[in-house]
Amino acid sequence: MDNYNLPESDNENKSNEKDLNFQERRKIRRNRKVNFESQLTYFQESRQKEQKSDSEKKLSFYQIVFLFFTITPLFFSLAIFLSKTIFKEQLSQIDALQQSQESLENKQQDFIQETVSELRLPQLPNTSTSTSLFNQYTNNNLLNQEDNQDIYGQLQQNKNEQLDKVVESIISLCQKSGLSTKNLSITLLDVNIGVKAGYQSEKLRYPASVVKIFWLVAAINYLPQTDNRAEIKNNIEKMIKQSDNDSSGYVVDWLTNTTSGEALDSAQFQKWSEKRKSLNKIFSQQYGNLDITHKTFPLPKQNYFKPEGRDLQLRGGEIENPTRNKISTDQTTWLMYGIITNPGYIEAKRLLTTNLATFDWKDSSINYFNPVMSLFGESLPTNIEFVSKAGWTTQTRQEVAYIATRDGKTRYILAIFAEDPAYSKDKTIFPAISKRVFELMSNQ
């Protein structure tokens, strides 16, 4: 239909619609333009931000590089300075340690010399009127004394028939028990009259833990010169009261400034062994030849269950037939006599004393060496003074003891070393010997 034929009012409506549509479209175009401009502006701003961020990143990178090359040398310089400082301190500590070690060695040597010159244990009574092999064999080496088969018959001493009979009674008791006396040594000293009797008493034999009384005397002499007394005294006490091998090893190391360890080359071992042998020098001037340089094994805390390394070297490198500690029953009796008569060794006497009235030697919970069971003290009255040190291995049995009644009428020292597995296995022989000797000595 043609619009011209429409009424006028209709034409006006059409015109108004056209005008309205035009305005809307214009508005829409304007809005689109605004939106486009807004988006463009946003895009431009975003682009600017990204460019700025990239610029800042580049700047941060350059700053890091700059800081790295600036600060790193400072750190290196500081590290070098600290290293030099620490190195100097370490050198100073090493020098101080070396000086301390040298001082300790010098002090040790001074102790040895002082002890050798000043240690004067009382001699056995009546030695001036007896021919003592202590002096006769002082300048002989250990091997020669060991090999001398006539040593047993060369003792010319004051005779005491009653004391000799006691020793003969001991020998007879052993023989009747089916035990050989070939490797047996006995020393009996009557403290009240100052006379001793013996059987093979100057023969050097393996002492087992009896050697610890020699280390005890040396330690007591040296103790006032040391600083770490508490730990050392604790080890000394355990060495005697419990016969603890780890503690005795500690005492030996402390006395000689040595340690156990791997084998040493010839030069190092020579120096190390001389330190160990300083123990012999302490006693040799008065006691003659002896060897008390070897630790007692096993040492469970140090994981040494047999001699190894330098300790094995000291024994000649032999396990089956090694060089071992060697002392005689006479020497042991002499030392015990010094301990009980010299006020300077009252602490040693205390450590060696067992109160038979209060010590329950039958207690099965005792987890250390029992100083009474199967030994001298087992068969003795409980109301006596008993000062002793014993040793026992699968091949030997040894003991030295000072035994005295409370009234002082009976006082004697008995030392017996038996290097025979039969004595080691026989748990009754030492108590039987001790009982007989006490009865005979009490009736004199």
Salt bridges, closest charged atoms under 4 A:
GLU50 OE1 - ARG47 NH1 3.68
GLU105 OE2 - LYS275 NZ 3.13
GLU237 OE1 - ARG350 NH2 3.77
ASP253 OD1 - ARG276 NH2 3.91
ASP253 OD2 - LYS295 NZ 3.00
ASP291 OD2 - HIS294 NE2 3.23
ASP311 OD1 - ARG276 NH2 3.14
ASP330 OD2 - LYS196 NZ 3.05
GLU347 OE2 - ARG350 NH2 2.62
GLU385 OE2 - LYS349 NZ 2.94
GLU419 OE1 - ARG205 NH1 3.09
GLU419 OE2 - LYS326 NZ 3.53
